[in-house]
């Protein structure tokens, strides 16, 4: 049962968690269709009074994972491409599109230090989202990173990983949101409990991360009188370069047994010298994967997200709320259910339903999005 549940987590989505395999090469492909009730992911009821647009979409993607050894160390390489093609209406603005292709890759190399439970190496990440039909889209971006890595191992059940490097982000629709700067992180993985038969386990993962972001734009200040409500009309530019401190802490518990269950809490704090750009985010996620019948698996994921804005909520700040790491990123609370059935050792079918809501917005806007997806997966 443990293998079966982990199988679902591995093939449930090209953007989701992956199961480590013994084979040096792994190929995963997917194709399918979905119906999206809010393809532009707009909020309604606010000053912009945007209109939700529903449209069908098609998805196709592939990922290659490769693991081997070179120069006395072990390396892992993941390369993927995912296209989402949306049938947007004729009234869609000429310079915007929701049809996007995302190319991404990650490479890591670690070499153990002889006689010590320490390994050192490097890691590189890259993601580039392009508009398929030309123009720009709200989720077209480029995200690059490079890190020096240090791994401290305390046996098979304890690992501490340090990373330090640089980041470079480009937001293609508006380059005033481009930034770059140094970053560092630490991750601790612990097996809290595992019996001798090793078919069940309780594991803990904690992460601390920090980035110093320097933007390609100037910081704004608030010129409204004290005590008045936050408003974009009060935002005035200064001669200072915008700088943000991005800080994130995550704690996750995972139970592996007859079911696979995870519970995590993430705190994100962004301190900005620019008016309206600071953010405090609380995100709680619970997920359960189980076998419903022979070769039929299901995963349910619930996310509660609350965003707080120390300067008050400004309409233009939606870009600041996004993560921009994949086409699946969403900045609202959600409930998702995924069902998959293994047809053969390589082929499977999958269905997914999801709803998103903004449960913590006090600015008058409302966010609603529903999505239904059905597709075919191949993994070898």
C-alpha positions, 0 to 999 in steps of 0.5 A: 500500500505504501508503494501504491500511495507514493505512486500516485504522488509521483505521477499525479502532476508534472508540477507535483512531488516525484518518487525517486527511482532506481533507474538512471533515466525516467520519462514522464508525459501527460496530455489532457483537457480542462475547463477553467471558470476564471482563466485570467484569475481575476478578482471581481467586485473591486475598483477594476470590476474585472470580468471572470472569463470561462474557457476550455484549455488543453495541456501537454507536457513532458519531463526527463529525470536523470541520475548518475555519478561524475567527478566522484559525486552524484548528480540529479538532472530534471528537465521539463516542458509544460504547455497550457493552451487556452481557447480565449474569446475574440474580445481578449486584449491583443497584448495578453494571452493565457496560452503559455509554455513553461520550460524548467530545469534543475541540476544538483551535484554533491560529492561526499567528503571522505571519512566525514558525514558531509557532502558539498556541491552545487545546484542550479534552477531555471524556469522560463514561461513564454506566451505560445501565441505571442504577446505577453501574459500575467504568468510569463516570467523567467526565474534563475538561481544558483547555489552552493550546497552543503549536506550534513548527514546523521545516518539515514534518518537525519539530514541538514542541507544548507544552500547559499547563492543568487537569484534573478527574476524577470516579470515579462509584463512589467519589468518594474517587478524584475529583481535580483539578489543573494539568497540562503536556506537551511532544511532539516529532515528527520525521521521521528518514528519508524518501526523495525519493519520500516513499512510506516514512518513519521517524518518532519521537514523544516525549512528557513529561507531568506532573500535580499531582493533589489528591484529594477524600480524605485521605492514608493512612499505614502503621502496620504494623511495619517489615519486614512485608508490605503490607496494607490492614489497615495503612492508616490515615487522616490529616488530610492531603489526598491529593496525587499527582504523575503523570509520564509519558514516552513514546518511539515509533518508526513505520515507514511503507512496505509495512507500518506498524509502531510500537514504543513504550515508556512509563514512568509514575511516580505519587508519592503521599503516601498509603500504597499509592497510588504506582506505577511502570509500564513499558509496551512496545507493538509493532504491525504493520499489513499487507495480507493480500490485496486489500482485506483488512488485518490489525493485530497488537498486543502489549503488555507491561506491568509494574507496580511498587508502592513501598509493596507491592501492596494489593488496593484499589489497582486503581482507581489502575492504570486510565487512564480515558480510554475504554471500551477501557482495560485495565491488563494485558499483551495480544495483539490481532489485528484483521482488516478487509475493505473492501466499498465505499468507505464500508462494511467488516467487521471481526473482532477477537480479544484476550487479556489477562494480568497478567504482573507481579503477585506478589500471588497474584492472577491476571487472565485475559480473552479477547474476540472481536468481529465488526462492521460499519463505515461511514465517509464 
